[in-house]
Amino acid sequence: MAIIKCPECGHQISDKAPTCPNCGVEIAGKVIRCPNCGEVYFKDEEMCPNCHYPTPGTSSATTPTELHQAPVPPSKSDAVQSKDQEGQPHPQQTAIPQQPHQQQTVEQTPRPVRRATPPVPPVPPRSGNGHGNEGVDKSGEGPQQPNKKRNHTALIVAFIIALCCVGIMFYYYHDAKDSKEEEAYEYAMQSTDPQVLQSYLDTYRDAPEAHIDSIQSHLQMLKENDQDWNNALMSGSRSALQDYLNSHPNSPHAGEARDRIDSLDWVEAKGLNTEQSYQKYLSMHPEGAHIDEANDDIKKIRSKQLQPQEKTMISGLFRRFFQSINSRDENRLTDQVEDVMSNFLGKTGATKSDVITFMDKIYKDDMTNMNWRLNNDYVIKKRSVGDEEYEYNVSFSARQDVEYTDPTKNGSTKFKINATVSPDGKISSMSMIKIIE
């Protein structure tokens, strides 16, 4: 047994492992070590991929061993040989000389003739008749040797049946044990918990050596992984945690590492407390643990901070309002205000018709031209009035230039204007104060 590098992926594995736990390629019996340079590669390659030394051939031919068979005992049918019709012994039978007065008895009850090999001791006669009928009982029914053989055969058959039953039981027991060990091995190899692997080693001490080597190799890899995790954890650095994730993407600590990185990035965003920092956190962690908090903080910031597009919207609204007065365009003027205004030049519940009345009132009969100019000195305060709905309090100054038919009456007047802009982007209240210079 030896720990080798998988020729396919370079993962450390036992040379007796059935497959590589990392890439799944077959290992046991499929690899060979180069006798020239020591490189491990697959047997089916013609030469070593490192030094190009030819792959040594293997021979499975073996010289069969001569088998010796024990001599087969003669059967009963071979024991007695008959003479031919002329009274001569069979060519393959050695004649046994008989006494003249015994010939009739032998012809009536043939006596078994045994081969010379193996020798059989003579059987003493059962009766003292002296006529050579040693193998015949008194009833004349022949020898009792076959009955003893049948008894022995029955015992042998019973023993063989019992032995087969025991063998079958042992086979199923051993098969069930192997099946259970195989399931435990596969489960342990897929686990990332070192305790599961150690439990396998403690429980299946007699497991196949290849399985034990693979489990030990896997356990060693997890221990090294734990050491790298401890180092990254102790550092408390985001870069160290990210490096650990890059090196061990399938580690059991990968989830914890991502959570810690998420927490560190949130602390940084919260410390800056800007819309940009929260947007950066959301882009890096679209499913982070603090996405709801980040969105809420963005809303709070937007409710307090005026965005450039909001300032552009407000300045455009008042520019169109006063340009409509300059051109006496009633439709365009009323498009800039709410249907009902909370206050307009001191009148509560003012309507669009009240705005038109104001415009007609400031135009005099001898007036030839009127021009409102905004100083663009806006002071805008933003207030949240709903879910992403905001109201704006606006202060700015404007100058009114008026020309009359009598040039001596021409003049300019400066006003301080305070107004409220609704979430719909229209004027909901407005007041004007004349500034005396």
Secondary structure, 3 states (H helix, E strand, C coil): CCEEECCCCCCEEECCCCECCCCCCECCCCEEECCCCCCEEECCCCECCCCCCECCCCCCCCCCCCCCCCCCCCCHHHHCCCCCCCCCCCCCCCCCCCCHHHHHHHHHCCCCCCCCCCCCCCCCCCCCCCCCCCCCCCCCCCCCHHHHHHHHHHHHHHHHHHHHHHHHHHHHHHHHHHHHHHHHHHHHHHCCCHHHHHHHHHHCCCCCHHHHHHHHHHHHHHHHHHHHHHHHHHHCCHHHHHHHHHHCCCCCCHHHHHHHHHHHHHHHHHHHCCHHHHHHHHHHCCCCCCHHHHHHHHHHHHHHCCCHHHHHHHHHHHHHHHHHHHHCCHHHHHCCECCEEEEECCEEEEEHHHHHHHHHHHCCCCEEEEEEEECCCCEEEEEEEECCEEEEEEEEEEEEEEEECCHHHCEEEEEEEEEEECCCCCEEEEEEEEECC
